[in-house]
Amino acid sequence: MKPLKRMTKQRKIILDVLQSTTCHPTADWIYEQARKELPDISLGTIYRNLQHLVQEEEIQELNYGSTFRRFDGNTGLHYHFVCRSCGQVMDVDMPVLRDLNGEAAQVVGGLVEDHRLEFYGICRSCLDKNQGIEGKKECLT
């Protein structure tokens, strides 16, 4: 069992921001939201506290390459959909395929403890707008 880190005011606000949205925000978006509560908070403090929260398994880090890191306040096993047009990341409300770990373990001949699954495509909003692959949008909530 790992020792618990102290829940600082900054860390609590960051966690509250993440748990109050389903948009899987970037650190920059979290920074803008946290500044509403703590105007003097720095972006460096945001990054340090996000790493602490990930290490403590209070949040998930979704890393989609060097320029596409997002964070999720929902630590339960669930799947994500990533829009190739606007960049939005959303939860997929469907049952988790728990047998997938066992099936993969049989194929690799080892122990599979967990899995992460993302779906990629074009979200409903982009399809409705016929937006194509132009701009990326950030969290709106």
C-alpha positions as CSV (number, residue, x, y, z in Angstrom):
1,M,0.0,0.0,0.0
2,K,1.5,3.3,-1.0
3,P,1.4,6.3,1.4
4,L,-1.2,8.9,0.7
5,K,-0.1,12.3,-0.3
6,R,-1.6,15.3,1.5
7,M,-4.6,16.8,-0.3
8,T,-3.5,20.4,-0.8
9,K,-5.9,23.2,-1.7
10,Q,-4.5,23.3,-5.2
11,R,-4.8,19.6,-5.7
12,K,-8.3,19.6,-4.4
13,I,-9.4,22.3,-6.8
14,I,-7.8,20.5,-9.7
15,L,-9.5,17.2,-8.7
16,D,-12.8,19.1,-8.4
17,V,-12.4,20.6,-11.8
18,L,-11.7,17.2,-13.4
19,Q,-14.6,15.5,-11.6
20,S,-17.0,18.2,-12.6
21,T,-16.6,17.6,-16.3
22,T,-16.7,14.7,-18.8
23,C,-14.7,16.5,-21.5
24,H,-11.3,15.0,-20.8
25,P,-9.5,18.4,-20.7
26,T,-5.9,19.3,-21.3
27,A,-3.7,20.8,-18.5
28,D,-4.2,24.3,-20.1
29,W,-8.0,24.0,-19.8
30,I,-7.7,22.8,-16.2
31,Y,-5.4,25.8,-15.5
32,E,-8.0,28.2,-16.9
33,Q,-10.7,26.7,-14.7
34,A,-8.5,26.5,-11.6
35,R,-7.6,30.2,-11.9
36,K,-11.2,31.0,-11.3
37,E,-10.8,29.7,-7.7
38,L,-7.0,30.4,-7.3
39,P,-6.0,33.4,-9.6
40,D,-2.3,33.1,-8.6
41,I,-2.0,29.3,-9.4
42,S,0.8,28.6,-12.0
43,L,0.7,26.2,-14.9
44,G,3.7,24.5,-13.4
45,T,1.6,23.8,-10.2
46,I,-1.1,22.4,-12.4
47,Y,1.3,20.0,-14.1
48,R,2.9,18.9,-10.8
49,N,-0.4,18.3,-9.2
50,L,-1.8,16.4,-12.2
51,Q,1.2,14.1,-12.0
52,H,0.6,13.5,-8.2
53,L,-3.1,12.8,-8.9
54,V,-2.2,10.3,-11.6
55,Q,0.4,8.6,-9.4
56,E,-2.2,8.4,-6.6
57,E,-4.7,7.0,-9.1
58,E,-7.2,9.8,-8.3
59,I,-7.3,10.6,-12.1
60,Q,-6.4,9.0,-15.4
61,E,-3.9,10.4,-17.9
62,L,-4.9,9.8,-21.5
63,N,-1.8,10.2,-23.6
64,Y,-2.4,10.4,-27.4
65,G,1.1,11.3,-28.4
66,S,3.3,14.1,-27.5
67,T,0.8,16.8,-28.2
68,F,-2.4,15.1,-27.1
69,R,-2.4,14.6,-23.3
70,R,-5.7,14.8,-21.6
71,F,-7.0,13.9,-18.1
72,D,-10.0,12.1,-16.8
73,G,-11.6,12.4,-13.4
74,N,-13.4,9.0,-13.9
75,T,-10.9,6.3,-12.8
76,G,-13.3,3.4,-13.4
77,L,-12.6,1.1,-16.3
78,H,-14.3,2.6,-19.4
79,Y,-13.7,3.2,-23.1
80,H,-13.2,6.4,-25.0
81,F,-14.0,7.8,-28.4
82,V,-11.7,10.3,-30.0
83,C,-13.0,12.5,-32.8
84,R,-10.4,12.7,-35.6
85,S,-11.9,16.0,-36.7
86,C,-12.3,18.2,-33.6
87,G,-10.1,16.2,-31.1
88,Q,-12.9,15.8,-28.6
89,V,-12.5,12.8,-26.3
90,M,-15.7,11.3,-24.8
91,D,-16.6,8.3,-22.7
92,V,-18.3,5.4,-24.5
93,D,-21.3,4.3,-22.4
94,M,-21.1,0.5,-23.0
95,P,-20.2,-2.5,-20.9
96,V,-16.5,-3.2,-20.5
97,L,-15.4,-6.4,-22.1
98,R,-13.8,-8.1,-19.1
99,D,-13.2,-11.4,-21.0
100,L,-10.8,-9.5,-23.3
101,N,-8.0,-9.7,-20.7
102,G,-8.3,-13.5,-20.6
103,E,-8.4,-13.8,-24.4
104,A,-5.4,-11.6,-24.8
105,A,-3.5,-13.5,-22.1
106,Q,-4.1,-16.7,-24.0
107,V,-2.7,-15.2,-27.2
108,V,0.4,-13.7,-25.6
109,G,0.9,-16.6,-23.2
110,G,1.3,-14.2,-20.2
111,L,-0.8,-12.4,-17.6
112,V,-2.9,-9.5,-18.9
113,E,-4.0,-7.4,-15.9
114,D,-5.8,-4.6,-17.7
115,H,-6.6,-3.0,-21.0
116,R,-7.4,0.4,-22.5
117,L,-9.5,0.8,-25.6
118,E,-10.2,3.8,-27.7
119,F,-12.4,4.2,-30.7
120,Y,-11.5,6.7,-33.4
121,G,-13.8,8.4,-35.9
122,I,-15.9,11.5,-36.4
123,C,-18.2,12.7,-33.6
124,R,-21.9,13.5,-34.2
125,S,-21.4,17.2,-33.9
126,C,-18.7,17.2,-36.7
127,L,-20.8,15.0,-38.9
128,D,-23.8,17.4,-38.4
129,K,-21.6,20.4,-39.2
130,N,-19.8,18.5,-42.0
131,Q,-16.7,20.0,-40.5
132,G,-14.1,17.7,-42.0
133,I,-10.6,17.6,-40.3
134,E,-9.9,21.3,-39.8
135,G,-10.0,22.6,-36.3
136,K,-9.5,21.2,-32.8
137,K,-11.9,22.2,-30.1
138,E,-11.3,22.3,-26.4
139,C,-13.6,21.5,-23.5
140,L,-16.8,23.6,-23.5
141,T,-18.2,22.6,-20.1
